[in-house]
Amino acid sequence: MELNIRLAELQKRTIEHREVLLTEEAAKTALVMPFLQSLGYDVFNPSEVVPEFTADVGTKKGEKVDYAICAGGKVSILIECKPSSVQLNVNHAGQLFRYFSVTDARLAVLTNGVVYQFYSDIERPNKMDDKPFFTFTMDAIKPGDIRTLEKFTKAAFDIDKIVQEAGNLKTQSLIRLELEKEFAEPSDEFVRMMAQRVHGGRLTPAIKDGFAKLLAPAIAALIRDFVNERLSSALKASSPVEDLPPGASDDPSDGDGIVTTQEEISGFHIIQAIA
């Protein structure tokens, strides 16, 4: 089964049940273990997925990380879980920070079963970074998330390639966050930069305030226009018979018992054109 299909099934479960998964054990059993399975790991093989992994660190004796994924007898990924009702922050990653430097792992995951934060040692070798290089939310998976998660599957796992790309992923995620902030509430620096490009004269406080009020609506309108242009292009897309969905026929009364309506065919071509 393809990863996107497995994740879609898990996404449905997450949306339906996250409100009742109030304990860490519930989140682990209902959400985290199925997620690891969707990546191709055998959660019932203790040599591959080690629950309650222990590695004494200094004066911290008996501390445990919820899961350790192993390959070739070495730890490759550390996973720390929290209840699905908890808002994740770096303070929840204490064991991950300590274990990261005393195991072979170069990847760590902090999760509540809904949000997954992936960490590595991009800034300093053998020391886990304070910020994740990749974060995704199970109840709002984006196509780009699936492409990234494919790299963490058992079949495709290559730690060197992942760590090499982690820096770019981290930078991209930070840029996205800053853009989201600017689009929602433009900063003084952004307002000043745009005003100076548009306004030829002296930038007075009144002019700057006027630009600040107009900038967010202008950005929102621009994004809407981009979306509408894409949809218009999709609606105008041609629909030759050979491009019908697999198994579909342009004859609604086709003898295979499957009736494909014109609306379904049109919908298929809209999605095809957008993609």
N, C-alpha and C positions, 0 to 999 in steps of 0.2 A: 504494500500500500504506500502511495506517495506521501511525503512528509506533509504537504499542504492539506491532504485529506485527513490525516491523523490529527493534525493541529486543529482543523475545523471541528472535528468531533469533540476534542478536548475543550475548545473554546465554548462550545454549546454547554458542556457540563459545567464549566467555570461560571458562566453567566447564570445558569439555573440554580447552582448550589453554593456559591461563594458566601452568601449571607448566613448559612447555617454551619459553615466550617470555622467555628470560633476557636478551636484549639490547634496547636502546632501539629499534633499527631493526625488530626483530621485533614489538615491541609496537605501533609506529607502523603497520606494514603490515597486521598481522592484526587489530588492535583499533581504533586511533584513526581511521585513514582510513575504515573501514566505519562508525564512529560518526558521522563528519562527513557521510558519504553518507546515513545514516539521517535526518539533519536536513535533507536536501535540497540540500546543497552539492556542487558538481561538483569533486571532488578532482583531476580531470585537466585542469581549466581554470586555468592559471597566473595568470590575471587575477582569479580568484575565490578560490582557495586557493593561497597562495604558500608553497612549502616552503623551508626554510632562509632565512627572511626576515632581512635584514641592515639595521640602521640604526645607524651608528656613534654611540656615546654618549661624549662627553668623551674621556678617555684610553683608554676601552675600544673598541678598533678591531677590526672583523672578527667581533665576537660575533654569534651567530645565535639566533633563536627558531625552533623547529621548524616552526611554521605561522603564517601570518597570513591571516585571512579578510577579504576586501575587498569593499566594496560601493560603487559609484559612484566607483571610483578611490581610495577612502580605506580605511585599515585600520579594521576594526570589532572584531575579536577576535584576541587573541594567544594562542597555544597552546604550552606547553612540555611535552615528553614525557620520561618516565623509563622504565626497564625495569619490567615488571610485578612483578618480585620486590622492588622498592624500596618501602619505607614512606615515603609522601610527608610532607614537612614544609616549613615556610616557607623553609628554607635552600636548597631546590631551585629557588626562584623568583627567583634573582638577576637573570637576564636580563629576566624579566617586569617586575620593579620598575624596572629601568633604562629599558626600552623604553616602559613605560606613560606616562612623562612626556614622551616626545619623539615620540610618534605620536598619531594621532587616536583610537586605541582607548580605549574606556572599559570593556571587558571583557577579562579574561584567564583562561585555563584552565590549571591544572596537573594533569597526569594521568600515570598509569602504565598506562593502557589499561583498568584495572579500576576504580580510584577516580578520580573527576573532581571537582576543586575549582574553583569559579567565584568570581572576584574582581572587584571594581569599586573606585570611588573614593568610597565613601559618606561616610567620615569627613573627608577633605580632597580638594578637587578636584584632578584630574590627578596624584594620588599614590595608588598602589595600596594598598589596605588590607592589614594584616598577616594578617587572618583572612578566610576565604571566606564569602560570603553564602549559598552553596548548595553542598552536597556530596552526591553520590550514588555508590553502588557498583554496578557493572554486574552483578555476580553476585547481587545482592540488591535488585533494583529494586522500589520501592513505588509504588502507584497515584499518590500525590501527586508522586512524581518525574516521572512521565510528563506530568502536567499542567503542571509547571514547565518541563520540557524543550521542550514545544510552543512556548513563548515564544521559544526560541532557534532554531527552524527558520527556514530561509530565507524561507518563505512568510509567516511571522507576525512576523519580526524587526522590532522597534521599540525602538531603543536607549533612547529617553526613557522609555518605559513600563517597560522592564526595570530601568533604574537607579532609577526611582521605587519599584518594588516590591522592589528588592534590600534596602533597609533593613529592611522587614518580614520578608523571608525570612531575613535574617541574625539578627534578633532571635528569630524562631521557632526556628531551628536551635540557637541558644545556650540558649534555654529548654528545648528538648527534651534537650540534653546534660545540663543541670543536673538535670532531673527524673530522667533515667536514673541519674545518680550518686546522687541522694537515694533512689531506689527500691532501688538495689542495696546501698547502704551509707549510711543516714541520717546526716546531719551532726548535731553537737551542737545547733546552732541549731534544726534541724527537730525533733529529738527533744524539746527543751525546749518548743517551741511546741505540739506535739501533747500533751505531758504536761500542760502548764498548762491546756489546753482540756478534758482528760478528768479529770485529778486535781484535786479541789477543795482539797486541803490543801497543806501545805508540801512543796516539791519537794526531797527529800533526794537525795544521790548514789545511794543504793540504789534509790530509786524511779525515778530517771532512768535508771539502768543497766537496770532491768527493762523500762522502756518501749523502750529502745534495742534490746533483744533481741526484743521483740514486734513492733516497727514494720515491719520488712522482711517478715516472714511475713504480717502483716496486709495489707500493700499487694499482695503476690503473690496472696493469696486473693481480694482485691477484684477484681483484674484477671481472675482465672480465672472469678469469678462473672459479670462483665460478658460475657466470651466465651461462657460456657455459656448465659446468658440469650439472647444473640443466636442461638446455634445452636438453642436450643429453639424460639425464635420461627420460625426458618427451617424446622425440621422440621414445625411445625404449619401452615405456610403452605398455603393451598389450591392446587390444581393443575388449574384449568380447561383444557379442550382448547385454547382460543384462546391460552393462554400458553405452548404448547409451543415448543421451539426452532424456528427457521426451518427449514422443510423436513421437520420430524418429523411423525409421525402417531401418533394414539392406537391405531391398529390395527397391531400388530407385523407383520402379514402384508401390509402395504400394497404395492400393485403396483409401486412405484417402485424396488424392490430394496433400499431402506434399511430395516433393521430397528432400531427404537428400543425398547430394553428398558425395563421399568418402573423398573429401577435407574437407568438413564440419565436418564429423565424426572424421577425423584425428585431425582437429583443436580442437574439443571438448576434445579429449583425451590428447592433449598437455597441454591445460589449466588445465584440471583435475589433471594431474601429477604435474604441477608446483605448483598448489594450495595445 
